[in-house]
Structures are given as C-alpha cells and as structure tokens.
Amino acid sequence: MNEISTVQIVALLGWLLLAGSAFAGYRLGWKESIRLALLWAGIFIAVGLAFSLAMG
C-alpha cells in the first residue's frame, strides 16, 4: 500500500466518522434509520444507472 492509498483510507474513515456523528445527532430509531439508508441507497443507484445509460 503506497502513501496515497493510506491518505485516502484515512480521509474516508474521517468522512465516515463525520457522517456517523451527524446522523447520530438526529436520534432516530433503528427502523427509521434503516428506512432512510435504503431510500438513499435507492436514490444513488437510480442516479448511477441513469448516468450509465446516458453515457453508454
């Protein structure tokens, strides 16, 4: 693993920590959290598929 990969992993972990702490601030229950996570995953998948179809 080179130096750039290490920096990218550290930055990713930092962003995940920041997003996790912001998400924890909402104090949602597990059911609501899973519903929101699935909703956002669906949005990202739909946008990714639309983009890949438009470009390909």
C-alpha positions as CSV (number, residue, x, y, z in Angstrom):
1,M,0.0,0.0,0.0
2,N,1.5,3.3,-1.0
3,E,1.3,6.7,0.7
4,I,-1.6,8.0,-1.4
5,S,-3.7,4.9,-0.6
6,T,-3.1,5.4,3.1
7,V,-4.2,9.0,2.9
8,Q,-7.3,8.1,1.0
9,I,-8.3,5.4,3.6
10,V,-7.7,7.9,6.5
11,A,-9.8,10.5,4.7
12,L,-12.6,8.0,4.1
13,L,-12.6,7.0,7.7
14,G,-12.7,10.7,8.7
15,W,-15.7,11.3,6.4
16,L,-17.5,8.2,7.7
17,L,-16.9,9.4,11.3
18,L,-18.2,12.9,10.5
19,A,-21.3,11.5,8.7
20,G,-21.9,9.0,11.5
21,S,-21.8,11.6,14.2
22,A,-24.1,13.9,12.3
23,F,-26.5,11.0,11.8
24,A,-26.4,10.1,15.5
25,G,-27.4,13.7,16.3
26,Y,-30.9,13.0,14.9
27,R,-31.5,10.3,17.4
28,L,-33.6,8.2,15.1
29,G,-34.7,4.7,15.9
30,W,-33.4,1.6,14.1
31,K,-36.4,1.2,11.9
32,E,-36.3,4.8,10.7
33,S,-32.6,4.7,10.2
34,I,-32.8,1.6,8.0
35,R,-35.6,3.1,6.0
36,L,-33.6,6.2,5.3
37,A,-30.5,4.2,4.5
38,L,-32.4,2.1,1.9
39,L,-34.0,5.3,0.5
40,W,-30.7,7.0,0.0
41,A,-29.1,3.8,-1.5
42,G,-32.0,3.6,-3.9
43,I,-31.5,7.2,-5.0
44,F,-27.8,6.7,-5.6
45,I,-28.4,3.5,-7.5
46,A,-31.1,5.2,-9.7
47,V,-28.9,8.2,-10.4
48,G,-25.9,5.9,-11.2
49,L,-28.0,3.7,-13.5
50,A,-29.4,6.8,-15.3
51,F,-25.9,8.3,-15.7
52,S,-24.5,5.0,-17.0
53,L,-27.4,4.6,-19.5
54,A,-27.0,8.2,-20.7
55,M,-23.2,7.9,-21.2
56,G,-23.1,4.4,-22.6
